[in-house]
Amino acid sequence: MLQKYKTVKKVLSVSMVAVLSLSLLAACGKKEEATTPESTDTSAVVATYDGGTITANEFDMEQRVMKFLYPEYAQMMDMDDFKDYLVRQEIAYKYLSENASDEAKTEGSKVATEQFDKMKAQVPEEQWPEMLKAQNLTDDNIKDYMTRIMTVIKDKETGVTEDDMKAEFDKNKEQYTTASVRHVLINFTDPKTQKERKKEDALKIAEEVKAKLDGGADFAEVAKEYSEDPGSADKGGLYENAAVAQWVEAFKQAAITLPLNKISDPVETEYGYHVMKVEARTDAYDKMTAEQKDSIKSSIAAAKIDTFMTGGELDKFVKEVNLPKTDKAEEGNTEGTEGTGTDTQTGTEGE
């Protein structure tokens, strides 16, 4: 709900650590003609780096795995600048994983297997083999890819101290703050008629909702009756232990600043008016769970990887990239595919 769109490069380079079940479910049912993989790779070398090469077949495999995990970016993979980024990313993760410690390789393999199992469990059993077949992949292809990513993450986590994590939390407090928020949304568009609703009319309904809540009405019941947010209405308006950074600014600031269990005045966003109540908030490092602290450690590791890729260090290891160019007319057809990544009809805020 109200999630911000993150740039493609940030998603691909930093968020690979996440289990991508939602993207996979969105891809269910999509079919592509499979090709038979070669047992011996005799394809052309498309990139050379210090200590290794990337062949055309290896890069093709990388793209197919990416399409499997990130179907929303499939069309972009025909764009030359995007392909150049992907092959450099493949070089970075191959180089870093090959040079990772034995401990990181062991832990990375373990975590990758755990995440793979969780991801697979969230996809209908009968659809999983069809999804693999569509990209001509096997379970091992996916697990090998995830193992490479997690090995690098675990290697970069080495040396991250508690003080480092506290400093990262303090620096990006909003990014790590979570809250359990109930809200009632009155849209600026009537969901029944799809007609625009005047702001004053939406505000009047929101004020009626607040009056009921101030009068002692049960928030969950009021939300089920009034809220026009399909992502939370049936759950009594609740978003539980959600990262506040994903929400648009006005909603986020209310979630951060509203006193616990106080009914807010109507909060205006681009979607409508929200009447909110924050039931819990984790906004101090010492309140964080072990899982949340692990997330901070992974974020620090991911930042190190980004620095390696974009800060000039990777360029020292890349000797040559020689990818075939995409026909310009074909590439032009991929424009406008970035999308907004919404999970409810309340929309998203683009960056």
C-alpha positions in Angstrom: 0.0 0.0 0.0 1.3 3.4 -0.9 4.7 2.0 -1.7 7.4 4.1 -3.4 8.9 2.9 -6.6 12.6 2.1 -6.3 14.9 2.5 -9.2 15.7 -0.6 -11.2 19.4 -0.5 -10.4 18.8 -0.2 -6.7 16.4 -3.1 -6.8 18.7 -5.3 -8.7 21.9 -4.5 -6.8 20.6 -4.2 -3.3 17.4 -6.1 -2.9 18.5 -9.4 -4.3 18.8 -10.6 -0.7 15.0 -10.6 -0.5 12.7 -13.6 -1.1 11.0 -12.6 -4.4 7.7 -14.6 -4.1 5.5 -11.7 -5.1 7.3 -11.1 -8.3 7.2 -14.8 -9.0 3.5 -15.0 -8.4 3.0 -12.2 -10.8 4.7 -14.2 -13.5 2.6 -17.3 -13.0 1.1 -18.4 -16.3 3.5 -16.5 -18.5 5.0 -18.7 -21.2 8.1 -18.4 -23.3 9.6 -20.8 -25.8 12.4 -22.8 -24.1 15.7 -23.5 -25.7 17.9 -26.5 -25.1 21.0 -25.6 -23.0 24.4 -26.7 -24.3 26.3 -29.2 -22.3 29.6 -27.6 -23.2 29.8 -23.9 -23.4 31.5 -22.9 -26.7 29.8 -19.6 -27.0 31.6 -16.3 -27.5 33.1 -14.4 -24.6 31.1 -11.2 -24.0 33.0 -9.9 -21.0 36.5 -10.4 -19.5 37.6 -9.5 -16.0 40.6 -10.1 -13.8 40.5 -13.9 -13.2 37.6 -14.9 -15.4 35.2 -14.4 -18.3 31.5 -14.2 -19.0 30.3 -16.1 -22.0 27.2 -15.4 -24.1 25.6 -18.6 -22.7 26.4 -17.5 -19.1 25.0 -14.1 -19.7 21.9 -15.6 -21.3 21.5 -17.8 -18.2 21.8 -14.6 -16.0 19.1 -12.9 -18.0 16.8 -15.9 -17.8 17.2 -16.1 -14.0 16.6 -12.4 -13.8 13.4 -12.7 -15.8 12.3 -15.5 -13.5 12.9 -13.5 -10.4 12.1 -10.1 -11.7 9.5 -10.5 -14.5 8.5 -6.8 -14.3 11.9 -5.9 -15.8 11.9 -8.5 -18.6 11.3 -6.0 -21.4 14.2 -3.8 -20.2 16.6 -6.6 -20.8 16.6 -5.7 -24.5 18.0 -2.2 -23.7 21.8 -1.9 -24.3 22.5 0.2 -21.2 20.5 -2.2 -19.0 22.3 -5.2 -20.4 25.6 -3.5 -19.8 24.6 -2.9 -16.2 23.6 -6.6 -15.8 26.8 -8.0 -17.2 28.8 -5.8 -15.0 26.7 -6.8 -12.0 27.3 -10.5 -13.0 31.0 -9.8 -13.1 30.9 -8.1 -9.7 29.0 -11.0 -8.0 31.1 -13.7 -9.7 34.4 -12.0 -8.7 33.3 -11.2 -5.1 31.8 -14.7 -4.5 34.9 -16.4 -5.9 37.1 -14.4 -3.5 34.8 -14.7 -0.5 35.9 -16.5 2.6 35.1 -20.2 3.1 32.8 -19.2 6.0 30.9 -16.8 3.8 30.5 -19.5 1.1 29.1 -22.0 3.7 26.7 -19.5 5.3 25.7 -18.1 1.9 24.8 -21.5 0.6 22.8 -22.2 3.8 20.8 -18.9 3.6 20.2 -19.2 -0.1 18.8 -22.7 0.3 16.5 -21.5 3.1 15.3 -18.5 1.0 14.8 -20.7 -2.0 12.7 -23.1 -0.1 10.5 -20.3 1.3 10.1 -18.8 -2.1 9.2 -22.1 -3.7 6.7 -22.8 -0.9 4.7 -19.6 -1.7 4.1 -20.6 -5.3 1.4 -23.1 -6.2 3.0 -26.5 -6.6 1.6 -27.2 -10.0 2.8 -23.8 -11.4 6.4 -24.0 -10.3 7.6 -26.4 -13.0 5.8 -24.5 -15.6 7.5 -21.3 -14.5 10.9 -22.9 -14.7 10.1 -24.4 -18.1 9.1 -20.9 -19.4 12.7 -19.7 -18.9 14.4 -23.1 -19.5 15.7 -23.2 -15.9 16.1 -25.8 -13.1 15.9 -25.5 -9.4 19.7 -25.7 -9.3 20.0 -22.7 -11.7 18.0 -20.6 -9.3 19.8 -21.9 -6.2 23.2 -21.4 -7.7 22.3 -17.8 -8.5 20.9 -17.1 -5.0 23.9 -18.8 -3.4 26.3 -16.5 -5.4 24.3 -13.4 -4.2 24.1 -14.5 -0.5 27.8 -15.5 -0.4 28.7 -12.0 -1.3 26.3 -10.5 1.2 27.6 -12.7 4.0 31.2 -12.0 3.0 30.5 -8.2 3.1 28.8 -8.6 6.5 32.1 -9.8 8.0 33.5 -7.1 10.1 30.2 -5.2 10.5 30.0 -4.3 14.2 27.2 -3.5 16.5 28.4 0.1 16.5 28.2 0.1 12.7 24.7 -1.1 12.8 23.7 1.5 15.4 25.3 4.2 13.3 23.4 3.0 10.2 20.2 3.0 12.1 20.7 6.5 13.4 21.7 7.7 9.9 18.7 6.2 8.2 16.2 5.9 11.1 13.1 6.3 8.9 14.2 3.5 6.6 14.3 1.1 9.6 11.4 2.3 11.6 8.4 0.0 11.6 4.9 0.6 12.8 1.6 -1.2 13.2 -1.0 1.2 11.9 -4.7 1.1 11.5 -6.3 3.5 9.1 -9.5 4.3 7.3 -9.0 5.7 3.7 -11.7 7.8 2.0 -10.6 8.0 -1.6 -10.7 11.0 -3.8 -12.3 8.6 -6.4 -15.5 6.8 -5.4 -14.6 3.1 -5.8 -18.2 2.2 -6.6 -18.8 4.7 -9.3 -15.2 5.4 -10.3 -16.2 9.1 -10.4 -14.0 11.8 -8.9 -15.1 12.8 -5.4 -14.7 16.4 -4.3 -12.2 17.0 -1.5 -14.7 18.5 0.8 -17.0 15.5 0.4 -14.1 13.1 1.1 -13.1 15.2 4.1 -16.7 15.2 5.4 -16.8 11.4 5.4 -13.4 11.2 7.0 -14.5 13.5 9.8 -17.6 11.3 10.4 -15.3 8.4 10.7 -13.1 10.2 13.2 -16.2 11.2 15.3 -17.3 7.6 15.5 -13.8 6.5 16.6 -13.5 9.3 19.1 -16.9 8.2 20.4 -15.4 4.7 21.2 -16.3 2.7 18.1 -14.2 -0.3 17.4 -11.5 0.8 14.8 -11.5 -2.6 13.1 -15.2 -2.6 12.6 -15.3 1.0 11.4 -12.5 0.2 8.9 -14.3 -2.7 7.5 -17.4 -0.6 7.0 -15.8 2.7 5.7 -12.3 2.1 4.4 -11.7 2.2 0.7 -8.2 0.7 0.9 -8.6 -2.9 -0.4 -5.2 -3.8 1.0 -6.3 -3.4 4.6 -10.0 -2.9 5.0 -10.8 -6.6 5.5 -8.1 -6.7 8.1 -9.7 -3.9 10.1 -7.5 -1.3 8.5 -4.3 -2.8 9.9 -0.8 -2.8 8.4 1.2 -4.7 11.0 4.9 -4.1 11.7 5.3 -2.4 8.3 8.3 -0.4 7.3 7.2 3.3 7.3 9.7 4.2 4.6 7.4 2.5 2.0 4.6 5.0 2.5 4.0 8.3 0.9 5.3 11.3 2.9 2.2 12.5 4.7 1.2 9.0 5.7 4.8 8.2 6.7 5.2 11.3 8.9 1.9 10.6 10.7 3.0 7.0 11.3 6.3 8.3 12.8 5.0 11.2 14.9 1.4 10.3 15.9 1.2 9.4 19.7 0.4 5.7 20.2 -3.3 4.8 20.2 -4.4 8.4 19.4 -7.0 8.9 16.7 -5.6 11.3 14.1 -7.3 14.1 12.4 -7.8 13.3 8.7 -4.4 13.1 7.0 -4.4 14.1 3.3 -2.4 12.3 0.7 -2.8 12.1 -3.0 -5.1 9.2 -2.6 -7.6 10.7 -0.2 -8.0 11.3 3.5 -6.8 8.8 6.1 -7.9 8.5 9.7 -5.1 6.8 11.5 -4.1 5.1 14.8 -0.6 3.9 15.5 -0.8 0.9 17.7 2.9 0.1 18.0 6.2 1.6 16.7 9.8 0.4 16.7 11.8 3.6 16.3 14.9 2.9 18.5 17.8 0.5 17.8 17.4 -1.2 21.2 13.8 -2.0 20.4 14.7 -3.9 17.2 14.4 -7.6 16.9 17.3 -9.8 16.0 15.8 -10.2 12.5 15.5 -6.5 12.1 19.2 -6.0 13.1 20.2 -8.7 10.6 18.4 -6.6 8.0 20.5 -3.6 8.9 23.7 -5.7 8.7 22.6 -6.9 5.2 21.9 -3.3 4.2 25.4 -2.3 5.2 26.8 -5.2 3.2 24.7 -4.3 0.2 25.9 -0.7 0.4 29.5 -2.0 0.3 28.6 -4.0 -2.9 27.0 -0.9 -4.4 30.2 1.1 -3.6 32.3 -1.7 -5.2 30.1 -1.5 -8.4 29.7 2.3 -8.7 32.7 3.7 -6.9 35.3 2.8 -9.5 36.6 -0.4 -7.9 34.8 -2.7 -10.2 36.3 -0.9 -13.2 39.7 -2.0 -12.1 38.8 -5.6 -12.6 36.7 -5.3 -15.8 39.0 -5.7 -18.8 36.4 -5.7 -21.7 32.7 -5.9 -22.3 31.6 -6.8 -25.8 27.9 -7.4 -25.8 26.0 -7.5 -29.1 24.1 -4.2 -29.7 20.3 -4.3 -29.7 18.5 -3.0 -32.8 17.5 0.6 -32.0 13.9 0.1 -33.3 13.5 -2.9 -31.0 15.0 -1.1 -28.1 12.6 1.8 -28.5 9.7 -0.5 -27.9 10.8 -1.0 -24.3 10.5 2.6 -23.2 8.0 3.4 -20.5 8.3 -0.1 -18.8 9.5 1.0 -15.4 6.1 0.8 -13.8 5.1 1.8 -10.3 5.0 -1.4 -8.3 1.7 -1.0 -6.4 0.2 -3.6 -4.2 -3.2 -2.0 -3.8 -5.4 0.2 -5.9 -4.5 3.2 -3.7 -1.5 3.6 -5.9 2.1 4.5 -5.4 4.3 7.5 -5.2 7.0 7.6 -7.8 10.4 8.9 -7.2 
